Amino acid sequence: MSVYAILLILLTICLLSGILSGLPVSFVLIGVPFLIASIGAIFNVFDMSFLAAFPSRVFGILTNPVIISVPLFVLMGGLLERSNIAKKMMLTAGALFGDKRGGMAYAVILVGALLAASTGVIAATVFMMGLIALPAMMKGNYSNRLSAGVICASGSLGQIIPPSVLLILLTDQVSAAYQSGRRAAGEWAADPVSVGDLFAGAMLPGMLLVGLYLLYIFIVSLVRPESCPPIKVSQIEGLGDKLTFKGVVQALLAPLLLIILVLGSILGGVATPTESAAIGSGGALVLVSLNRQDISIWVRGSYMAVGISAAVLLILRFMGPMPISGDITPRLIIGSIAFLVLVWGFLVAVYQELVYGDLFNVAKTTATMVASIFMIIIGAFMLSLVFRGLGGDEIIAEILTSLPGGPPTALFAVMVVVFFLGFILEYIEIIFIVIPIAGPPLMAAGINPVWFAILITMNLQMSFMTPPFGYSLFYLRSVAPSSLTTMDIYKSIVPFVLIQLFALGMVVLFPAIATWLPGIIYK
């Protein structure tokens, strides 16, 4: 066995030991590879010049316009999660569907999809639905297992439904792997993979999962109606005795319009991901402030003007870039006025939430979460450089290309590794470790990058809710009453894992589910 192989094995063992020890993952990813590189340099088997690229890589990721959208999307999710908007969505949807068999379960799935498209934070979604929907379902005599399963599964939709932070981070790595792989195959002008490509690619698989979950509940309501009986509005605590049209519009329509605005601006090519994230976080801030009952008429009027101004600016943007000339045109005047009104409304919302709301704590939480994400990314860069310096990328490429069955077998092997890594690592570590190593040889073999990214995303989502280590199961356990046992939670998720596996198989057998929409939009 060569010294390179010994160091690679030592690197793997030390990484797993460090991660399982409970140490901060980012420090493990930075410290362990650097230690192994130093040992290799002592024995003259590692060239420390490989690490010279580390500062430029860190600077590149910190200035990447796609990655910059991550803090804004996290802020958007934090604002909606900390306010009563998410709670009202859950209660209203529950009342809207609750008088039907399985109605509350339908509501959990649909609200889970909406929250996935507005917050994308799985932990917050599972916590919220566990605290709000689970008591209502248990009070309405729902089966404990059905209740727990539908909450864990719906809460995990934030991995696949845009604007998912996972998809944003995955874009950068898949695009780099695709460029590298195609260069290795002799193609030097391969088109980059964009956030819009992955968002569009994830839409149909996400809708497929939601549809399959709803179909499962429908079948259960026919086969075992006693497990999901109708629930009256009065049984849903916090909503009152009557559901009004105005309440439905306020609770569901405004967040839905914000989601359409954010996703539509990206998929339509009207705005970049960072611009759309700014729209989303600003819109969420306005919605949160508007949701307060004690705001004055002039503040409410300012927020109404924000919506009109945003629509005007989007229309002007859709008309194309502003002509560069010294002339003052009506379009320039209208755009300037709309921009000033928009800025004014956002400043009012910032002031309102700083004084009367929870904006400071949300911003603090966002900063902590984003700092953690970026530290993990930086650590993954260090690991990638050391791994390449020890020849690990060549070994992996040789293993994948030598597997019997060609690219399909290699892809299957990577998916198995990703699934089991999902038990012990967060998705951020996985995509920044696995994709740079396994992605290029698969892309060189002709694997479609969008299809590959969606398979990775669905795979990670499945591992996120698979016993015994699924994170979403632990999230629900932390807020569920003692009457709902851990074994009940484990058993509850099995049908949904099988549904997830079926959906993944569908995307494997029919790649067009992931590739058709991007091809239509960006043709």
Backbone torsions as a table, in degrees:
resi	resn	phi	psi	omega
1	MET	NA	131.9	-177.1
2	SER	-74.1	163.5	177.4
3	VAL	-63.6	-35.5	178.9
4	TYR	-60.6	-45.4	-179.6
5	ALA	-64.7	-39.9	179.0
6	ILE	-62.4	-44.0	179.8
7	LEU	-66.0	-37.3	177.7
8	LEU	-65.6	-41.0	177.2
9	ILE	-64.8	-43.4	177.8
10	LEU	-61.7	-39.8	177.6
11	LEU	-60.4	-45.6	-179.2
12	THR	-63.8	-45.3	-178.6
13	ILE	-63.6	-45.1	-178.8
14	CYS	-66.2	-37.4	178.2
15	LEU	-62.7	-49.8	-178.5
16	LEU	-64.4	-40.0	179.2
17	SER	-64.0	-43.3	-179.9
18	GLY	-64.6	-41.3	-179.6
19	ILE	-67.7	-44.9	-178.5
20	LEU	-71.6	-17.4	179.5
21	SER	-72.5	-15.5	-179.0
22	GLY	95.8	0.7	176.4
23	LEU	-66.5	154.4	176.2
24	PRO	-55.2	126.5	-173.9
25	VAL	-60.1	-38.7	-177.7
26	SER	-61.9	-40.1	179.4
27	PHE	-69.4	-35.6	176.7
28	VAL	-64.1	-43.9	-178.1
29	LEU	-66.6	-27.1	177.9
30	ILE	-87.0	-47.1	-172.0
31	GLY	-72.7	-45.9	-176.1
32	VAL	-63.2	-50.6	178.2
33	PRO	-59.5	-38.5	179.6
34	PHE	-65.0	-38.3	177.9
35	LEU	-63.9	-45.6	179.6
36	ILE	-65.0	-38.9	177.8
37	ALA	-62.7	-40.1	179.2
38	SER	-64.8	-42.0	176.8
39	ILE	-62.2	-43.3	178.6
40	GLY	-62.5	-38.0	179.5
41	ALA	-66.6	-35.6	178.4
42	ILE	-62.0	-37.8	-179.6
43	PHE	-93.8	12.1	176.3
44	ASN	58.5	36.0	176.7
45	VAL	-117.5	0.5	176.8
46	PHE	-134.6	128.6	179.5
47	ASP	-89.5	112.4	-177.2
48	MET	-64.8	-11.6	177.3
49	SER	-65.6	-18.1	175.6
50	PHE	-59.3	-33.5	-177.4
51	LEU	-77.8	-6.6	178.6
52	ALA	-65.5	-23.2	179.7
53	ALA	-81.6	-8.1	-175.7
54	PHE	-61.1	-49.2	-179.9
55	PRO	-60.3	-40.5	-178.8
56	SER	-67.6	-35.0	177.5
57	ARG	-66.5	-41.8	178.6
58	VAL	-63.2	-45.1	178.8
59	PHE	-62.2	-39.4	-179.6
60	GLY	-63.2	-41.5	-178.8
61	ILE	-72.6	-33.6	-179.5
62	LEU	-72.6	-20.3	179.6
63	THR	-108.4	5.6	179.1
64	ASN	-68.9	120.2	-176.3
65	PRO	-62.3	-27.4	178.1
66	VAL	-70.4	-44.9	-178.3
67	ILE	-67.4	-29.6	-179.9
68	ILE	-62.5	-22.5	179.1
69	SER	-71.1	-19.8	-176.9
70	VAL	-58.7	-50.5	179.3
71	PRO	-57.7	-36.0	-178.7
72	LEU	-69.0	-41.2	177.7
73	PHE	-67.7	-37.5	177.1
74	VAL	-64.7	-40.9	177.0
75	LEU	-62.3	-42.4	178.2
76	MET	-58.6	-47.1	178.7
77	GLY	-64.6	-40.3	179.9
78	GLY	-63.4	-39.7	179.3
79	LEU	-63.5	-45.7	-178.9
80	LEU	-69.5	-34.2	-177.7
81	GLU	-72.8	-36.9	-177.7
82	ARG	-78.0	-20.7	-178.8
83	SER	-88.2	-177.8	177.5
84	ASN	-86.7	2.1	-175.9
85	ILE	-63.6	-48.6	-179.7
86	ALA	-62.4	-40.3	179.5
87	LYS	-63.7	-43.3	179.3
88	LYS	-64.3	-37.0	176.8
89	MET	-59.4	-45.9	-177.6
90	MET	-65.9	-47.2	-177.8
91	LEU	-66.0	-42.7	-178.2
92	THR	-66.6	-44.8	178.4
93	ALA	-63.5	-37.5	177.4
94	GLY	-62.4	-41.1	178.3
95	ALA	-70.4	-32.3	-177.0
96	LEU	-68.9	-38.1	-177.4
97	PHE	-107.9	-9.4	-169.0
98	GLY	-65.4	-22.9	-177.0
99	ASP	-80.1	7.7	176.8
100	LYS	-113.2	155.0	175.6
101	ARG	-61.9	128.1	-177.4
102	GLY	77.5	4.6	-173.9
103	GLY	-60.8	-41.5	-179.3
104	MET	-66.9	-34.8	177.0
105	ALA	-67.2	-41.1	174.9
106	TYR	-57.5	-43.5	-178.1
107	ALA	-63.2	-41.9	179.4
108	VAL	-61.2	-42.5	-179.4
109	ILE	-65.2	-47.2	-177.4
110	LEU	-67.4	-41.9	177.9
111	VAL	-68.4	-35.4	175.3
112	GLY	-59.4	-39.8	177.3
113	ALA	-67.0	-41.7	178.7
114	LEU	-65.2	-42.5	178.9
115	LEU	-67.0	-35.1	176.5
116	ALA	-61.7	-38.5	-179.4
117	ALA	-80.4	-10.6	-178.4
118	SER	-114.2	-31.6	179.7
119	THR	-112.0	-44.8	-179.6
120	GLY	68.8	8.8	-178.9
121	VAL	-104.1	106.2	-172.2
122	ILE	-64.4	-45.4	-177.7
123	ALA	-58.0	-46.1	-179.0
124	ALA	-63.7	-39.7	-178.8
125	THR	-65.7	-46.3	-179.7
126	VAL	-65.9	-42.5	177.5
127	PHE	-57.9	-48.8	-175.4
128	MET	-63.0	-47.5	-178.6
129	MET	-71.1	-30.5	175.8
130	GLY	-66.4	-34.4	-179.2
131	LEU	-82.1	-29.3	-174.2
132	ILE	-101.9	-54.7	-172.9
133	ALA	-77.7	-38.7	-175.9
134	LEU	-60.2	-46.8	177.1
135	PRO	-60.4	-39.1	179.5
136	ALA	-65.2	-39.4	-179.4
137	MET	-70.0	-40.4	179.1
138	MET	-68.2	-38.6	177.4
139	LYS	-65.5	-31.9	179.2
140	GLY	-86.6	13.8	176.0
141	ASN	67.5	29.0	172.0
142	TYR	-70.4	151.3	173.4
143	SER	-61.7	133.7	179.5
144	ASN	-58.4	-41.4	-177.2
145	ARG	-68.4	-42.2	178.7
146	LEU	-64.0	-41.9	-179.5
147	SER	-61.5	-48.5	-177.9
148	ALA	-65.5	-41.5	-178.0
149	GLY	-64.4	-44.8	-176.8
150	VAL	-69.2	-32.3	178.4
151	ILE	-70.7	-46.2	179.6
152	CYS	-63.5	-43.2	-178.2
153	ALA	-68.2	-44.7	-179.2
154	SER	-67.2	-36.8	178.7
155	GLY	-65.4	-24.0	-179.4
156	SER	-83.9	-3.8	-178.9
157	LEU	-65.4	-16.6	179.3
158	GLY	-62.9	-15.4	177.3
159	GLN	-73.1	-35.8	-170.4
160	ILE	-106.4	-29.9	-175.3
161	ILE	-85.2	124.6	179.5
162	PRO	-64.8	153.5	1.0
163	PRO	-89.0	91.4	-178.0
164	SER	-78.3	133.9	176.1
165	VAL	-62.2	-35.1	177.4
166	LEU	-58.5	-45.0	-179.9
167	LEU	-64.7	-37.5	179.7
168	ILE	-64.6	-48.0	179.4
169	LEU	-66.9	-35.7	-179.4
170	LEU	-67.1	-31.2	-179.2
171	THR	-56.9	-48.4	-177.8
172	ASP	-60.9	-44.1	-176.8
173	GLN	-73.5	-41.6	179.2
174	VAL	-66.3	-40.2	179.3
175	SER	-62.8	-43.6	178.9
176	ALA	-65.3	-41.5	179.2
177	ALA	-65.8	-38.1	179.3
178	TYR	-65.2	-44.8	178.6
179	GLN	-61.7	-44.4	-179.7
180	SER	-64.6	-44.6	-179.3
181	GLY	-64.5	-41.5	-179.3
182	ARG	-70.5	-32.6	174.9
183	ARG	-64.5	-39.4	177.6
184	ALA	-64.6	-27.7	179.0
185	ALA	-87.8	0.9	177.5
186	GLY	94.0	6.6	178.6
187	GLU	-103.5	111.3	-171.7
188	TRP	-99.0	-1.4	-177.0
189	ALA	-127.7	41.6	179.8
190	ALA	-70.6	138.6	178.9
191	ASP	-69.1	141.0	177.3
192	PRO	-69.9	158.2	176.1
193	VAL	-94.3	127.9	-176.0
194	SER	-104.2	165.5	174.7
195	VAL	-60.3	-39.8	178.3
196	GLY	-59.3	-38.0	177.9
197	ASP	-59.3	-47.7	-177.5
198	LEU	-73.1	-36.7	176.2
199	PHE	-61.3	-46.5	179.3
200	ALA	-65.9	-38.9	179.3
201	GLY	-66.0	-28.7	-178.1
202	ALA	-85.2	-13.6	-174.6
203	MET	-62.3	-53.3	-177.4
204	LEU	-67.7	-43.4	174.8
205	PRO	-60.2	-38.0	177.0
206	GLY	-63.8	-45.0	178.0
207	MET	-65.5	-35.2	177.0
208	LEU	-60.6	-45.2	179.0
209	LEU	-62.8	-46.0	178.7
210	VAL	-59.2	-45.0	179.3
211	GLY	-62.1	-41.0	179.2
212	LEU	-67.8	-38.5	176.5
213	TYR	-62.1	-45.1	179.9
214	LEU	-63.6	-40.3	178.5
215	LEU	-63.0	-40.2	178.4
216	TYR	-61.7	-45.0	179.3
217	ILE	-62.9	-39.8	178.3
218	PHE	-60.5	-43.8	179.9
219	ILE	-65.0	-42.7	178.7
220	VAL	-62.1	-39.6	-179.8
221	SER	-64.8	-25.0	176.9
222	LEU	-85.4	-41.5	-175.1
223	VAL	-80.8	-43.2	-178.6
224	ARG	-128.7	69.9	-175.8
225	PRO	-61.6	-25.1	-179.6
226	GLU	-69.3	-16.8	-178.5
227	SER	-83.4	-13.6	-178.9
228	CYS	-146.6	66.3	-177.1
229	PRO	-72.0	164.4	175.7
230	PRO	-62.8	151.1	179.3
231	ILE	-124.8	129.9	178.4
232	LYS	-77.9	154.3	178.5
233	VAL	-57.5	-38.0	-177.8
234	SER	-66.3	-19.4	179.2
235	GLN	-80.5	-14.6	-177.9
236	ILE	-89.7	106.8	-175.0
237	GLU	-66.6	132.1	176.5
238	GLY	99.8	-2.3	-177.6
239	LEU	-108.0	-25.3	-175.8
240	GLY	99.5	-170.3	-175.9
241	ASP	-95.5	-9.0	-173.3
242	LYS	-142.4	139.0	177.6
243	LEU	-101.1	122.6	-177.8
244	THR	-106.0	157.6	178.3
245	PHE	-62.0	-40.8	179.4
246	LYS	-61.9	-40.1	179.5
247	GLY	-64.9	-39.0	178.5
248	VAL	-64.7	-44.9	-178.9
249	VAL	-62.5	-46.2	-178.7
250	GLN	-64.8	-38.7	-174.3
251	ALA	-79.2	-35.7	-171.9
252	LEU	-111.1	-35.7	-172.8
253	LEU	-70.8	-44.8	-176.5
254	ALA	-62.5	-49.0	176.5
255	PRO	-61.5	-36.5	179.5
256	LEU	-64.4	-41.2	177.6
257	LEU	-63.7	-38.5	177.8
258	LEU	-63.4	-42.3	178.5
259	ILE	-61.8	-46.3	179.4
260	ILE	-61.8	-39.9	-179.9
261	LEU	-62.8	-45.8	-177.5
262	VAL	-68.1	-53.3	-177.9
263	LEU	-68.1	-39.5	-178.9
264	GLY	-63.8	-37.6	-179.5
265	SER	-68.5	-31.0	177.7
266	ILE	-77.4	-52.8	-176.8
267	LEU	-65.3	-31.3	179.3
268	GLY	-81.7	-4.7	179.7
269	GLY	74.0	13.3	-179.8
270	VAL	-76.5	-33.4	-177.2
271	ALA	-139.2	153.9	174.8
272	THR	-75.3	165.0	177.6
273	PRO	-55.7	-39.9	-180.0
274	THR	-66.4	-41.4	177.7
275	GLU	-64.3	-41.9	178.4
276	SER	-65.6	-38.0	177.5
277	ALA	-64.3	-38.2	176.9
278	ALA	-64.4	-41.0	176.1
279	ILE	-60.7	-44.5	-177.9
280	GLY	-64.6	-46.2	-179.1
281	SER	-68.1	-39.8	176.6
282	GLY	-65.5	-42.9	177.7
283	GLY	-64.1	-39.3	177.4
284	ALA	-63.5	-39.2	178.4
285	LEU	-62.0	-42.8	178.9
286	VAL	-66.3	-42.6	179.5
287	LEU	-62.0	-42.3	179.7
288	VAL	-61.8	-45.5	-179.7
289	SER	-68.2	-38.9	179.6
290	LEU	-66.6	-24.8	-178.5
291	ASN	-71.5	-13.1	179.6
292	ARG	-74.8	141.6	-175.8
293	GLN	-83.4	-19.4	-171.0
294	ASP	-102.7	15.3	-179.4
295	ILE	-78.0	151.2	-176.7
296	SER	-76.5	169.1	-177.3
297	ILE	-65.7	-40.5	-177.4
298	TRP	-68.4	-32.1	176.5
299	VAL	-68.9	-43.9	178.2
300	ARG	-62.0	-39.4	177.5
301	GLY	-64.3	-36.9	177.2
302	SER	-62.2	-38.8	-179.8
303	TYR	-71.1	-35.6	175.4
304	MET	-63.3	-39.6	178.2
305	ALA	-65.5	-32.2	177.8
306	VAL	-61.4	-44.5	179.7
307	GLY	-62.0	-43.6	179.1
308	ILE	-64.8	-43.8	-179.0
309	SER	-64.1	-40.5	178.6
310	ALA	-62.2	-41.6	178.3
311	ALA	-63.8	-41.4	179.4
312	VAL	-62.7	-45.1	-179.2
313	LEU	-65.4	-37.1	178.0
314	LEU	-66.4	-39.8	177.5
315	ILE	-63.2	-44.1	178.3
316	LEU	-63.4	-38.2	178.5
317	ARG	-67.0	-38.4	179.6
318	PHE	-65.4	-27.6	179.2
319	MET	-73.2	-7.7	178.1
320	GLY	111.3	173.8	-178.9
321	PRO	-64.3	150.1	179.3
322	MET	-69.2	130.3	179.1
323	PRO	-59.3	137.0	179.6
324	ILE	-90.2	104.8	179.4
325	SER	-159.2	169.9	179.5
326	GLY	-86.8	-1.7	-177.4
327	ASP	-80.4	142.9	175.1
328	ILE	-93.8	108.6	-176.2
329	THR	-102.1	159.5	175.9
330	PRO	-55.9	-36.7	179.8
331	ARG	-63.6	-40.5	178.7
332	LEU	-66.1	-41.6	180.0
333	ILE	-64.7	-47.0	-179.1
334	ILE	-62.4	-44.6	-179.9
335	GLY	-62.7	-40.5	-179.6
336	SER	-65.7	-43.1	179.3
337	ILE	-64.1	-45.4	-179.9
338	ALA	-62.1	-38.7	179.5
339	PHE	-65.7	-43.5	179.7
340	LEU	-63.9	-40.4	177.9
341	VAL	-64.3	-40.2	179.6
342	LEU	-62.8	-46.8	179.2
343	VAL	-61.8	-42.7	178.4
344	TRP	-59.1	-47.8	-179.3
345	GLY	-62.0	-40.5	178.6
346	PHE	-66.0	-39.5	178.6
347	LEU	-64.3	-39.2	176.5
348	VAL	-61.9	-43.8	-179.5
349	ALA	-64.6	-41.3	178.3
350	VAL	-61.3	-45.6	179.8
351	TYR	-62.0	-46.8	-178.6
352	GLN	-59.0	-44.7	-175.5
353	GLU	-77.9	-26.5	175.0
354	LEU	-71.0	-38.2	-176.3
355	VAL	-83.7	-46.8	-172.3
356	TYR	-109.4	-12.6	-174.5
357	GLY	-111.8	-153.9	-173.7
358	ASP	-121.0	28.1	-174.3
359	LEU	-61.6	-40.5	-177.6
360	PHE	-61.3	-45.9	-179.1
361	ASN	-67.8	-37.0	177.0
362	VAL	-64.0	-43.8	178.9
363	ALA	-63.7	-38.6	178.6
364	LYS	-64.5	-44.3	177.9
365	THR	-63.6	-41.3	178.4
366	THR	-61.6	-45.0	-179.7
367	ALA	-61.9	-40.8	179.0
368	THR	-64.4	-45.1	-178.8
369	MET	-65.4	-43.8	-178.5
370	VAL	-67.6	-39.2	177.1
371	ALA	-61.3	-40.1	177.6
372	SER	-63.3	-43.5	179.6
373	ILE	-61.4	-46.6	-176.5
374	PHE	-69.5	-33.7	176.5
375	MET	-64.7	-39.6	177.1
376	ILE	-64.6	-40.8	178.2
377	ILE	-62.3	-43.7	179.3
378	ILE	-62.3	-42.7	177.4
379	GLY	-62.8	-39.3	178.3
380	ALA	-63.7	-34.2	176.1
381	PHE	-63.5	-44.1	178.0
382	MET	-59.8	-46.0	179.0
383	LEU	-60.5	-43.9	-178.9
384	SER	-60.8	-42.9	-178.8
385	LEU	-65.7	-44.7	-179.9
386	VAL	-67.1	-40.5	179.4
387	PHE	-60.8	-42.9	177.9
388	ARG	-67.9	-38.6	-179.9
389	GLY	-63.5	-26.4	177.6
390	LEU	-92.3	5.4	178.3
391	GLY	79.8	15.5	-178.2
392	GLY	-65.3	-34.6	-179.8
393	ASP	-65.1	-36.1	178.1
394	GLU	-68.6	-37.6	178.6
395	ILE	-65.2	-45.3	179.3
396	ILE	-62.6	-43.7	179.3
397	ALA	-61.8	-40.0	179.3
398	GLU	-66.2	-40.6	179.0
399	ILE	-64.1	-46.2	-177.2
400	LEU	-65.9	-39.9	-178.5
401	THR	-76.0	-20.5	-178.2
402	SER	-92.7	-4.6	179.3
403	LEU	-66.2	138.8	177.1
404	PRO	-66.5	140.2	-179.4
405	GLY	102.1	-9.9	175.0
406	GLY	74.9	-152.6	-175.6
407	PRO	-55.0	-39.5	179.5
408	PRO	-59.5	-41.9	178.6
409	THR	-66.5	-40.8	178.6
410	ALA	-62.4	-42.8	178.7
411	LEU	-63.0	-42.1	178.7
412	PHE	-61.5	-42.0	179.7
413	ALA	-62.4	-42.0	178.8
414	VAL	-64.1	-40.8	-179.9
415	MET	-64.4	-37.7	177.8
416	VAL	-64.5	-44.0	179.1
417	VAL	-62.0	-45.2	-179.7
418	VAL	-61.9	-41.6	-178.6
419	PHE	-60.6	-47.5	-177.7
420	PHE	-73.9	-30.9	174.6
421	LEU	-64.6	-29.0	178.9
422	GLY	-63.3	-16.6	177.3
423	PHE	-74.8	-29.9	-171.8
424	ILE	-118.4	-16.2	-177.2
425	LEU	-120.9	152.4	171.3
426	GLU	-73.5	157.9	-176.8
427	TYR	-60.8	-29.6	-177.7
428	ILE	-64.9	-46.2	178.3
429	GLU	-61.9	-40.8	-175.6
430	ILE	-62.6	-49.3	-174.4
431	ILE	-71.1	-30.1	180.0
432	PHE	-86.0	-7.2	174.6
433	ILE	-103.2	-48.7	-172.8
434	VAL	-77.5	-46.2	-173.2
435	ILE	-60.8	-47.3	179.5
436	PRO	-62.6	-24.4	-177.9
437	ILE	-88.8	-50.7	-174.6
438	ALA	-90.9	-21.3	-175.2
439	GLY	-64.9	-51.6	-175.4
440	PRO	-55.2	-47.3	178.9
441	PRO	-64.4	-32.5	177.2
442	LEU	-69.9	-40.5	178.3
443	MET	-67.2	-35.6	177.3
444	ALA	-64.4	-28.5	179.2
445	ALA	-82.0	-2.1	175.4
446	GLY	101.3	10.0	177.7
447	ILE	-67.9	131.7	178.8
448	ASN	-66.3	126.5	-174.5
449	PRO	-65.2	-37.2	179.8
450	VAL	-67.9	-44.5	177.6
451	TRP	-60.1	-44.7	179.2
452	PHE	-60.7	-44.7	-179.0
453	ALA	-63.8	-41.5	-179.3
454	ILE	-68.7	-37.7	176.3
455	LEU	-62.7	-42.5	177.5
456	ILE	-60.7	-44.1	-178.1
457	THR	-63.4	-47.3	-179.9
458	MET	-65.7	-35.5	178.5
459	ASN	-64.5	-46.3	178.7
460	LEU	-63.8	-38.2	178.1
461	GLN	-62.5	-40.7	180.0
462	MET	-65.7	-42.8	179.1
463	SER	-67.4	-26.0	-179.0
464	PHE	-67.1	-20.7	-178.2
465	MET	-126.1	19.4	-179.5
466	THR	-97.8	127.5	176.5
467	PRO	-63.2	154.4	2.1
468	PRO	-95.1	0.6	-171.6
469	PHE	-109.4	4.5	-175.6
470	GLY	-58.7	126.4	-176.0
471	TYR	-61.0	-40.5	-176.9
472	SER	-63.7	-29.0	176.9
473	LEU	-67.4	-39.7	178.4
474	PHE	-68.2	-37.3	178.9
475	TYR	-60.6	-45.1	-180.0
476	LEU	-67.9	-38.7	179.9
477	ARG	-57.8	-35.3	-176.0
478	SER	-70.5	-20.0	-179.0
479	VAL	-116.8	-7.3	-177.1
480	ALA	-80.4	150.3	177.5
481	PRO	-69.8	161.9	-177.0
482	SER	-64.6	-22.4	178.9
483	SER	-66.6	-19.5	175.3
484	LEU	-97.3	103.6	-174.2
485	THR	-75.6	161.7	177.1
486	THR	-62.4	-37.5	178.2
487	MET	-65.1	-36.1	175.8
488	ASP	-61.4	-42.4	179.8
489	ILE	-64.4	-42.4	179.1
490	TYR	-62.1	-44.9	-179.0
491	LYS	-69.7	-30.8	-175.7
492	SER	-65.5	-29.8	-172.3
493	ILE	-87.1	-13.8	-175.1
494	VAL	-55.1	-50.1	179.8
495	PRO	-59.2	-35.3	-177.9
496	PHE	-75.1	-31.9	174.1
497	VAL	-65.6	-40.7	177.4
498	LEU	-64.2	-38.8	176.0
499	ILE	-62.9	-43.4	179.1
500	GLN	-61.9	-41.5	179.1
501	LEU	-64.9	-39.4	177.0
502	PHE	-63.7	-44.4	179.0
503	ALA	-63.4	-39.9	177.0
504	LEU	-62.5	-42.1	177.0
505	GLY	-61.9	-37.5	177.9
506	MET	-62.6	-42.3	-179.8
507	VAL	-69.7	-32.6	177.0
508	VAL	-66.5	-46.3	-177.2
509	LEU	-74.5	-30.5	-178.2
510	PHE	-126.0	79.6	-177.6
511	PRO	-56.4	-22.8	-178.8
512	ALA	-61.8	-21.9	177.0
513	ILE	-58.6	-33.9	-179.9
514	ALA	-97.5	-25.7	-171.8
515	THR	-103.7	-14.8	-174.9
516	TRP	-67.5	-49.5	-175.8
517	LEU	-63.6	-45.9	175.8
518	PRO	-59.3	-36.5	178.7
519	GLY	-65.8	-34.3	178.9
520	ILE	-74.5	-44.5	-175.0
521	ILE	-71.0	-42.6	-172.3
522	TYR	-108.4	25.7	179.8
523	LYS	-65.6	NA	NA
